[in-house]
Amino acid sequence: MELSESVVLKLLHEKTNRPMKFSELMKTLGIPETQRREFRHLLKDLAGEGSVVKLRGGRYGLPDEMSLVSGLLHGHPDGYGFLIREGEEPDVYISRQKMGGAMHQDKIVVRIESQYRGYSRPEGRVIRILERRTQKLVGLFEALNRDGWVVPSDAKYFQDVFIPGKDILGAQSGEMVQVEIVDYPTRHHPPVGRVIQVLGPADDPAVELRSIFHKHDARQEFPPKILRQVKKLGLEISDEERSRRRDLTDQMIFTIDGERAKDFDDAVTLTREKDLYRLGVHIADVSHYVTEGSPLDEEAFKRGTSIYYAEGVIPMLPFKLSNEVCSLRPNEEHLTLSCDIVFNSKGEVVDYNIYDSIIESKIRFTYTQVASLLEDGDPEGQFDEVMPILKDMEKLSRILRKKRFQEGSVDFNIPEAEILMTQDGKIQTIRKAPHNIAHEIIEEFMLSANRVVAEDMAKKNLPVIHRIHEEPDADRIHRFGEFAADFGYRLPSFKKVKSTHLQKLLERARDKPEERALNYVLLRSMKKAVYSEKDPGHYCLGFEHYTHFTSPIRRYPDLFTHRVVKEYLGRKKCSLKERKQLMSKTAKAAEQSTGMEIKAMGIEREVSDLRRVQFMADKLGSTHKGHISNVTSFGFFVELDDVFVEGLVRVSTLSDDYYVFFEHEHALKGQHKHKAYRLGDQVKVRVQRVDMAKKQIDLALVAR
């Protein structure tokens, strides 16, 4: 009998009607004695992930047959929590008295004690902790006699950690520390830990930043063996390497990046041949230096991505590589992996070629520079040779952009924040990040290269790490349709709404008062983009195949893709055996990359929140105009117009009525006066309180 987790689960559903002991299961399911050990291991794995529950007395059962569910615990500062289930199943509320010693992020099994009715969540009790997912915490140390307590900086860990006197590591009250959990909490005892690092005074801005990195267990330093490996690398290109690559050093190739960028992944060039555009996208050949299985590769795999914040970066690769050896700096020869794409005047791909190359970037452009040149020209004649190329790039990018949106890409118009710092580390301002024609040029060219590479891999039947965005759930789109209908917009009534329908709706809303609200609600209706070995396509881009290829300095999936591309250059297909071997590697790398991306986004968001509260700390009492950016049961968030900062107007401060939250309408409505506060509404607010510890800004409503 061929056994797997899915096979065992199917047998359990089909052949058992009650919890059974192991030997009884062997007999009932017809498992041969020769597979006893294999079956035991599979059962143990299923119990570990919560698909099967092991009860007292060694009996195994299916959770859904016993009103049991498993998932991750999401803690609340007030001591209760929610079990988060996969899919659209409602979360399960767990009161403080029924937590059973579980902590935020633990994987748990919960018995449902009251079922889901209407708007109330089901309630449950923790009966088993499958996995303790927190080993370390960062928090504020408070001395108590010879011992101490640590208050976690993440309030979702609602229990303070007791530190015996022998384990305080010299920490003083008011200092931030990192602790390792020694004993996990029980129903009657708090968690116990030991201080493993004293980070410094809690009110020191640098310590606050370090605390965030330690809280998320970011890998800030590279191990010595990695640095030794990198130290040997240089820009020199051997004759042997030159002989196997195409020399493009005489071409007008250049980079276009942000003002502060140092890790230049990509360079571009463009030529016109009658009605054809020949685009060259040249990507740093990081895989030449970061070989598979090397210590450097293992470290890059663990990091998954570079983490960017206002004043710096935690790189995926050491700076010697990311900012020097691999970075496509001007007037230096660099190894690249090139993708030439030929487009016709309609933006259709008529030919492409992927190959190893050597380039020498001629100019390091910034987005601002290129946008200025295209808008105002080059009166000083400094870029005479380049201006025709830039103008052709603008033409091609507009053709590609128009075609992409017509064919299914969804153009979310949601501005991002940019935090500008002074040279001495102070916050200068927080503004809407600029987005100009130069950004659009690079965006379209990189999308095209990623898409062409993905399609080439699909033709060769090669597994790569796909960047996927699955279709949204029908009920979420239905709710968005109801919200949009309030503004006079209609979606097709049939069940499967295409991305082209959504794009047309957003285009109709462009520059209208409701535009931002519609963009926010639609974005929240979408599933998250992730990395996967599977290839269902990218819904929001409207692409059948898509991968990440253009940023191998800062993203591990791109580095992985480069290796696969280079291995199969010039080959039409890969064998079934090769595909099977590669698929397991791809799945592992995709899962790791998605996890590390989520982690990086969490760090970047928390650093941004820190900088926002620091920026607003001296602005108490100031008034600002803004718009409602999110509505919840406890209040609504307002994004300020003059500074790109968000704060909360608590429902408890709205004293003119009793307000009720209408989730699907994204609104708070007064019960008596019928006044409503909806997503997208313009309001005037006053900065009432800035909580540095919780990184929260409280606002008071001044006027509608």
C-alpha positions, 0 to 999 in steps of 0.5 A, a space after each residue: 500500500 502506498 502511504 502518504 498524509 493525504 492517503 491516511 486522512 482519506 482512510 480515516 474519513 472513510 473507515 473510522 467513526 470514533 477515536 481509536 488506538 494505534 493498533 486498532 487503526 492498523 487493523 481498521 484501515 488495513 495497514 500491513 505490518 510491514 508499514 507499521 513504522 511508516 504509518 506511525 510516523 505519518 500519524 505523528 506528523 498529522 497530529 503535529 500539524 493538527 489534522 489528527 488529534 491524539 487524545 488521552 489514552 493514546 487514541 487518535 481521531 479527526 478534529 472535525 468529528 469532535 468539534 475540534 479545530 486547529 490553527 494559530 493563536 492571535 493574542 490580544 493585549 487584554 488577555 484573550 485571543 482568537 484561533 485563526 483558521 485557514 480559508 473563510 472559516 470564522 475565527 474562534 474566540 478564546 477567553 482569558 480563562 480558557 487559554 490554557 497557557 497558550 501564547 500568541 503565535 502558538 499552534 493550538 487545538 481548540 474545542 468549540 463550545 458555542 457555535 457560530 450564530 449570525 454576527 457572533 464568533 464561535 467560542 472555544 477552549 484550548 485543549 492542546 498546544 501543538 507547537 510553541 512558536 516563540 522562543 525569544 521575546 524583546 521587551 522592557 526590563 523592570 527590576 523587582 528586588 533581586 529578580 525582574 520582569 520583562 514586559 513584551 514590546 509586542 502587546 499581543 504577548 499579554 503575559 509578562 515574563 518572569 526573570 530570576 535574579 541569576 538570569 538578568 544579565 545585569 539589566 537595569 529598569 528601563 532597558 530593552 532586553 531580549 529574553 529566551 523563554 525557559 519555561 512556557 506559561 501554564 494555567 497558573 504560572 507566567 512564562 519564565 525566561 533569561 536575558 540573553 542580550 541587553 539592548 540599551 535604554 528604551 528611550 534611545 532611538 537607536 535602541 528602539 530600532 535594534 529592538 524591532 530587529 531583535 524582536 523579529 529575529 532579523 539576521 543583522 550580521 553575517 557569520 565570519 566564514 561568509 565574510 571570508 568567502 566574500 572577501 576573495 571576490 572581485 571585479 576581475 573577469 577571467 579570459 575563460 569567462 569572457 569567452 563564454 559570454 556575449 560582450 555588450 560593453 560597447 552598447 549604450 546601457 544604463 541604470 535608472 534607480 532611486 537617489 539613495 540606491 546602491 544595489 543596482 540589479 538591472 540595466 537597460 538599453 533600447 534600439 529601434 528597427 523600423 516598427 520594432 523595439 529591441 529592449 535589452 534587460 540586463 540583470 546582475 549575474 549573482 548566481 555566478 558568485 553565490 553558488 548553490 549549497 555554498 555557505 553564502 547561498 545558505 545564508 541568502 536562503 535564510 534571509 530570503 530578501 533584503 529589508 529596507 527602511 528609511 535610513 538603511 538596509 539589512 541586505 540579503 548579501 554582504 555589501 561587498 557583493 550587493 553594493 560592489 561586485 554585483 552592483 551594476 555601477 557605471 564605468 565598470 564591467 560586470 557579469 550579467 544575465 540578459 533578456 532581449 525582447 523584440 516588440 512590435 508597434 502594438 507591444 506584442 512580443 515577436 522574439 526574445 533571447 536569454 543569454 550570459 553577457 558582460 556589460 558596462 553601464 555608461 550612466 547611473 540615472 535616477 528616476 528624477 533625472 530621467 523624468 526631468 529629461 523627458 519633461 523638460 528636455 536636455 538644454 545643456 546637451 549633456 545627454 545628446 546620445 541618450 535622449 532619443 533612447 529615453 524618448 523611445 523608452 517612454 513610447 514603448 512603456 506607454 504602449 506596454 502599459 496600455 496593453 497590459 491594463 486592457 488585457 487584465 492588469 489591475 492598476 491600484 492607485 494607492 500611494 505609498 509613504 516615503 520617510 526622508 531622514 537628515 544626515 544626522 539621523 533625524 526625520 525630515 518629513 514623511 511624504 507621498 512617495 513620488 511616482 513618475 514616468 521613469 518609474 513606469 518605464 522600469 516597471 514595464 520593462 521589468 514586468 516584461 522580462 519577468 514574464 518572458 522568462 516565466 513563459 520560456 520556463 513553461 515552454 521547457 516544462 521547467 519548475 521555477 519559483 512562480 510569483 502567483 496571485 490567485 483569483 479572489 474569493 467570489 464572496 469577497 468580490 461580491 461584497 466589493 460589488 455591493 460596496 461599489 454599487 453604493 457609488 453607482 458602479 456595477 460589476 457583471 452579475 455572473 460569478 467569475 468576475 474577470 480582472 478586466 472588469 475590475 480595471 474598468 471600474 477603477 478607471 471610471 473612478 479615477 480622480 473622483 471622490 470615491 476613488 481611494 475608498 474603492 481602491 482600498 476595499 478592492 485591494 483588501 478583497 484580493 488574496 496575497 501574492 506569494 511564491 509557489 512551485 505551482 503556476 496558476 497565474 497572476 490574477 492582478 497582473 493578468 499574466 498566465 505565467 510570471 516569475 521574479 527574475 530581475 532582482 537577484 541581489 535583494 530577492 532569493 527567488 530571483 537568484 533561484 530562477 537565475 540558476 534554473 535559467 542558466 542551467 537550461 540555456 539552449 535546451 528545449 526541454 527538461 526530462 521528467 527525472 530532472 523536473 521531479 528533482 528540481 520540483 522539491 527544491 523549488 517548493 522548499 525555496 518558494 515556501 521559505 521565500 514567502 515566509 521571509 517576505 512576510 517577515 521583512 514586510 513586518 519589520 519594514 512596517 514596524 520601523 515606519 510606524 516607529 518613525 511616524 510616532 517619532 515625527 508626530 511626537 512634538 505635534 500634539 494639538 496640531 490640526 490636520 485635514 485627512 480622509 478615513 482610510 480604514 473603519 473598525 468596530 473601535 473607531 476609524 483611521 485617518 490618513 493626514 493630507 499634509 504629512 503621510 501619517 495615519 492615526 486613530 479616532 476612537 469610537 469612544 470619543 464620538 460623544 454625539 451618538 451611539 455608533 454601530 460598525 457595519 463591516 460590509 459598508 466600511 462605516 460607523 453609523 449613529 443609531 439616533 442621528 444617523 450620522 455616518 463615518 465611511 471609508 474615504 470621507 474627508 475629515 478634520 482632526 487634531 493630534 490628541 496623543 502619541 503613544 511611543 511604546 505602542 507606536 500609536 497616534 490618537 486623533 480627535 475629530 474636529 469637523 467633517 
